[in-house]
Amino acid sequence: MSLVVYMASLLLAVAAVMLRRPRRTPRSPLSLATRATACIAAVCFFWSAPVTLAAVNHATGIPNVGAPLTYGSISALSCSLIILLIHWRGGPQERIRRMTRMAVAVYGTLIVAIVVLFSLADARTERLTDLDTYYANTPYMREMIALYLMGHLASTIVLSAVCLKWARDEVTGLLRLGLRLILAGLLLDALGFTLAKVTAVVARWLGYDLDFLSTTVAPPAAALGALIYSAGFVLPRLGSAAAVERQSLATYRALRPLWSAVKDLAATPVAEPAWWQPWWHLPSNRLYLLEANIRDALLQLTAHFDQRVGHAAYAAAVERGEERERARIAAEKAMIIDGLRRASGQGDGPADPPEKFRVTIDLVELAHAVHRLDEAAPDQVRAR
């Protein structure tokens, strides 16, 4: 059973890594809550593996001390699911913070109660796979087991109900599929894990033996449910990330003509990543490096700029009825294109560079202008 649980923990950890926020993306409480849920779920499964429980019990010298550790992790996972629900629902920030604090207070109290009840209980016989049913009638252990099961069941029922409502609303594409996967995973967790555990424990209270539900049915159901709802968390994020990478690739290709025109001017181009750094070969990261190189080259080009060209372009744009911002961009574009000509030895007369210059023009717009200039150059040669 440990192998199955460790595999679930590993896959959840991978999901947490895939949900990471790109370095240049602003912080998002929803993304943070989603990643935290995947991380806590991975830790939860790691602690619940019989091999880990045995190691913790042996290291501390306290029989079954891994039980409150595991149950506390499950309660923390329940809390993170509730917090994730709160952020998904959205609303005023004060309301979100208030409900988040309330969830942390409730489940924090539950975790403290689990630890206190374990410390009061007499649980000297180590049980690695059937602790719930073995100690179902033991004072304090009985209450501890019931508390963690009810806390986890409450969170999964609430989240399942909300996901079902959202899936019925006008939600399409990967988000709809993600919600359905989350719903399926949570229902499997609620029915296959929590309900099976509760049934086995209640059977012990009534004098029956249904321990197989707790030891055989519940663990794989919990692992499979966690993997399914983790896929639901990851899928929409991967879809949006794929869209970002497609856009980055299109922008990267659009900027290549501009880089070809200015690359000889770059003082020290930022080196592209090596083959053994595959993460840096994503289009978004390659685009970041290309934009950095282009901006550096444009700053090196300022010595060839002529303010008079910029002033003339600005005046012409204003005369055409352009807004001041668009006129300023037209002036910047004209100076850069004229600077490229001068840098290649095609300029007339000495340049009059501005004292200060900052690249504010959209690089793709500038790349299109340079590309049109390159296409017009052969025609001008033939006309001569």
C-alpha positions in Angstrom: 0.0 0.0 0.0 2.9 2.3 0.7 3.9 2.3 -3.0 0.4 3.4 -4.1 0.4 6.2 -1.5 3.9 7.3 -2.4 3.0 7.4 -6.1 0.0 9.6 -5.3 2.2 11.9 -3.2 4.7 12.2 -6.0 2.1 13.0 -8.7 0.6 15.6 -6.4 4.0 17.1 -5.9 4.5 17.2 -9.7 1.1 18.9 -9.9 2.2 21.5 -7.4 5.3 22.2 -9.5 3.2 22.5 -12.7 1.0 25.1 -10.9 3.9 27.3 -10.0 3.6 31.0 -10.8 5.9 32.2 -13.6 8.4 34.7 -12.3 7.1 37.6 -14.3 3.5 36.9 -13.5 1.8 39.0 -10.7 0.9 37.1 -7.5 -2.5 35.6 -7.5 -4.2 34.5 -4.2 -6.2 31.9 -6.2 -3.0 30.4 -7.8 -1.3 30.4 -4.4 -4.3 28.6 -2.8 -4.4 26.0 -5.6 -0.7 25.3 -5.4 -0.9 25.1 -1.6 -3.7 22.6 -1.8 -1.7 20.3 -4.1 1.4 20.7 -1.8 -0.5 19.8 1.3 -2.2 16.9 -0.4 1.2 15.5 -1.4 2.5 15.9 2.2 -0.7 14.3 3.5 -0.2 11.2 1.4 3.5 11.0 2.3 2.7 11.0 6.0 -0.1 8.4 5.7 2.1 5.7 4.1 2.7 2.8 6.5 6.4 2.9 5.9 6.5 6.6 6.9 4.3 6.0 9.9 6.6 3.2 11.1 9.7 5.4 10.6 8.1 8.3 12.5 7.0 6.1 15.4 10.5 4.5 15.6 12.3 7.9 15.4 10.2 9.5 18.2 9.8 6.3 20.3 6.1 7.1 20.7 3.8 4.3 19.3 1.3 5.6 16.8 2.5 9.2 16.9 2.2 9.2 13.2 -1.6 9.1 13.6 -2.1 12.7 14.8 0.5 13.8 12.2 -1.5 12.2 9.4 -4.9 13.3 10.8 -3.6 16.8 11.2 -2.4 16.8 7.6 -5.8 15.6 6.4 -7.4 18.4 8.4 -5.0 20.9 6.9 -5.9 19.6 3.4 -9.6 20.0 4.3 -8.9 23.6 5.3 -7.0 24.3 2.1 -9.9 23.0 0.1 -12.3 25.4 1.9 -9.9 28.3 1.3 -9.6 27.4 -2.3 -13.4 27.4 -2.6 -13.5 30.9 -1.0 -11.0 32.3 -3.5 -12.8 30.6 -6.4 -16.0 32.2 -5.4 -14.4 35.6 -5.2 -16.0 38.8 -3.9 -14.8 41.7 -1.7 -11.3 41.2 -0.4 -12.4 41.9 3.2 -15.0 39.1 2.9 -12.4 36.7 1.5 -10.0 37.5 4.3 -12.6 37.1 6.9 -13.8 33.7 5.6 -10.3 32.5 5.2 -9.4 33.4 8.8 -12.6 31.6 9.9 -11.6 28.5 8.1 -8.1 28.6 9.5 -9.5 29.1 13.0 -12.0 26.2 12.7 -9.5 23.7 11.3 -6.7 24.9 13.4 -8.8 24.2 16.5 -9.6 20.8 15.0 -5.9 20.0 14.6 -5.2 21.1 18.2 -8.1 18.9 19.4 -6.6 15.9 17.5 -3.2 16.4 19.2 -4.8 16.8 22.7 -7.0 13.8 22.3 -4.1 11.6 21.2 -2.0 12.7 24.2 -4.9 11.7 26.5 -5.5 8.3 24.9 -3.9 5.0 25.7 -2.6 3.8 22.3 0.4 1.7 23.1 0.0 -0.9 20.5 1.4 0.2 17.1 -1.1 -0.1 14.3 0.1 1.0 10.8 -2.9 0.1 8.6 -5.9 -0.4 10.8 -5.6 2.2 13.6 -9.0 3.7 12.9 -10.9 0.4 13.5 -8.5 -1.1 16.1 -8.9 2.0 18.4 -12.6 2.7 17.4 -13.8 2.0 20.9 -10.8 3.4 22.8 -11.6 6.6 24.9 -10.2 9.8 23.3 -8.9 7.9 20.3 -12.5 7.3 19.3 -13.3 11.1 19.5 -10.0 11.9 17.6 -10.9 9.6 14.7 -14.5 10.9 14.5 -13.3 14.5 14.5 -10.9 14.2 11.6 -13.3 12.1 9.5 -16.2 14.6 10.0 -13.9 17.6 9.3 -12.7 16.1 6.0 -16.2 14.9 5.0 -17.6 18.4 5.5 -15.0 20.1 3.3 -15.4 17.6 0.4 -19.3 17.8 0.5 -19.3 21.6 0.4 -16.7 21.8 -2.3 -18.4 19.1 -4.3 -21.8 20.9 -4.1 -20.2 24.2 -5.3 -18.3 22.5 -8.2 -21.5 20.8 -9.3 -23.3 24.1 -9.3 -20.5 25.8 -11.3 -20.3 22.9 -13.8 -24.0 23.5 -14.6 -23.4 27.2 -15.2 -22.2 28.8 -18.4 -18.7 27.4 -18.1 -17.0 25.9 -21.2 -13.8 24.4 -22.4 -11.0 23.2 -20.1 -12.5 25.0 -17.1 -15.7 22.9 -17.4 -13.7 19.7 -17.8 -11.5 20.7 -14.9 -14.5 21.3 -12.7 -15.9 17.9 -13.6 -12.7 16.2 -12.8 -12.5 18.0 -9.4 -16.1 17.0 -8.7 -15.4 13.3 -9.7 -12.2 13.2 -7.5 -14.0 14.8 -4.5 -16.9 12.5 -4.8 -14.6 9.5 -4.9 -12.7 10.8 -1.9 -16.0 11.4 0.0 -17.5 8.0 -0.8 -14.5 5.8 -1.3 -12.4 7.1 1.6 -14.4 9.0 4.2 -17.6 7.1 4.0 -15.8 3.8 3.9 -13.8 4.8 7.0 -16.9 6.0 8.8 -18.8 2.8 8.0 -15.9 0.6 9.2 -15.6 2.7 12.5 -19.4 2.7 13.1 -19.5 -1.0 12.5 -16.9 -1.5 15.2 -19.1 0.6 17.6 -22.0 -1.7 16.8 -19.9 -4.9 17.3 -19.4 -5.8 13.6 -16.2 -6.2 11.6 -16.0 -4.3 8.3 -12.4 -3.4 8.7 -11.6 -4.2 5.0 -13.4 -0.9 4.1 -10.9 1.0 6.1 -7.8 -1.0 5.2 -8.4 -2.2 1.7 -11.0 0.1 0.1 -10.3 3.6 1.5 -6.5 4.1 0.8 -6.6 3.4 -3.0 -9.9 5.4 -3.3 -8.3 8.4 -1.6 -5.2 8.2 -3.8 -7.2 7.9 -7.0 -9.6 10.7 -5.9 -6.7 13.0 -5.1 -5.1 12.3 -8.5 -8.4 13.0 -10.3 -9.1 16.3 -8.6 -5.5 17.4 -8.9 -5.8 16.8 -12.7 -8.9 19.1 -12.5 -6.8 21.8 -10.8 -3.9 21.5 -13.3 -5.8 21.1 -16.6 -7.2 24.7 -16.9 -3.9 26.1 -15.7 -2.0 24.1 -18.4 -4.5 25.3 -21.0 -4.0 28.9 -20.1 -0.2 28.4 -20.0 -0.3 26.7 -23.4 -2.1 29.7 -24.8 0.5 32.0 -23.3 3.3 30.0 -24.9 1.6 30.0 -28.3 1.3 33.8 -28.1 4.9 34.1 -26.9 6.0 32.0 -29.9 4.1 34.2 -32.3 5.6 37.3 -30.8 9.1 35.8 -30.8 8.7 35.1 -34.6 7.4 38.6 -35.2 10.5 40.1 -33.5 13.1 38.1 -35.4 13.3 40.7 -38.3 13.9 43.5 -35.7 16.6 41.4 -34.0 18.3 40.7 -37.4 18.4 44.5 -37.9 19.9 45.5 -34.6 21.8 42.4 -33.3 25.2 43.8 -34.5 24.6 46.8 -32.2 24.1 44.8 -29.0 27.0 45.3 -26.7 26.8 42.0 -24.9 23.8 39.9 -26.0 22.2 37.8 -23.3 23.3 34.2 -23.9 20.5 31.8 -24.8 20.1 28.8 -22.5 22.1 25.6 -23.0 20.5 22.4 -24.3 20.5 20.9 -20.8 18.2 23.8 -19.5 15.0 22.7 -21.2 12.8 24.9 -19.0 14.4 28.0 -20.4 13.6 26.9 -23.9 10.0 27.6 -23.5 8.8 30.3 -25.9 8.0 32.7 -23.1 11.5 32.5 -21.7 13.2 32.8 -25.2 11.0 35.8 -25.9 12.1 37.4 -22.6 15.8 37.0 -23.6 15.1 38.3 -27.2 13.3 41.4 -25.9 16.2 42.1 -23.5 18.7 41.8 -26.3 16.7 44.1 -28.6 16.2 46.8 -26.0 20.0 46.7 -25.2 20.7 47.1 -28.9 18.3 50.0 -29.3 20.0 51.8 -26.4 23.3 51.3 -28.2 21.7 52.8 -31.3 20.8 56.1 -29.6 24.1 57.6 -30.8 22.7 57.5 -34.3 19.4 59.1 -33.5 18.4 62.5 -34.9 16.0 64.6 -32.8 15.1 66.6 -35.9 13.6 63.4 -37.5 11.6 62.7 -34.4 10.3 66.3 -34.2 9.3 66.2 -37.9 7.5 62.9 -37.5 5.7 64.1 -34.4 4.5 67.3 -36.1 3.3 65.3 -39.1 1.4 62.9 -36.9 -0.3 65.7 -35.0 -1.2 67.4 -38.3 -2.8 64.1 -39.4 -5.0 64.3 -36.3 -3.2 61.6 -34.3 -3.5 61.7 -30.5 -0.4 63.0 -28.7 0.6 59.5 -27.4 0.4 58.0 -30.9 2.3 61.0 -32.3 5.0 60.4 -29.7 5.3 56.8 -30.7 5.5 57.7 -34.4 8.3 60.1 -33.6 10.2 57.3 -31.6 9.6 54.9 -34.5 10.9 57.4 -37.1 14.1 58.1 -35.0 14.8 54.4 -34.6 14.4 53.6 -38.3 16.5 56.6 -39.3 19.1 55.5 -36.7 19.2 52.1 -38.3 19.9 53.7 -41.7 22.6 55.9 -40.2 24.2 53.0 -38.4 24.4 51.1 -41.7 26.0 54.2 -43.4 23.0 55.4 -45.3 22.2 58.6 -43.3 22.6 62.1 -44.6 24.6 64.6 -42.5 25.5 64.3 -38.8 23.1 63.0 -36.2 21.6 65.1 -33.4 21.0 62.5 -30.7 18.6 63.3 -27.7 20.2 63.7 -24.3 17.8 61.1 -22.8 16.0 58.2 -24.5 13.8 55.4 -23.2 12.4 52.6 -25.4 8.6 52.8 -25.0 7.4 51.7 -28.4 5.8 48.3 -28.8 8.6 46.1 -30.2 6.2 44.1 -32.4 5.0 47.3 -34.0 8.6 48.4 -34.5 9.4 45.0 -36.0 6.6 45.3 -38.5 7.9 48.7 -39.6 11.4 47.4 -40.0 10.1 44.4 -42.0 8.2 46.7 -44.3 11.4 48.8 -44.7 13.4 45.6 -45.7 10.7 44.6 -48.2 10.8 48.1 -49.8 14.6 48.2 -50.1 14.9 45.8 -53.1 12.3 47.8 -55.0 14.2 51.0 -54.3 17.4 49.5 -55.6 15.6 48.3 -58.8 14.1 51.8 -59.3 17.5 53.4 -59.2 
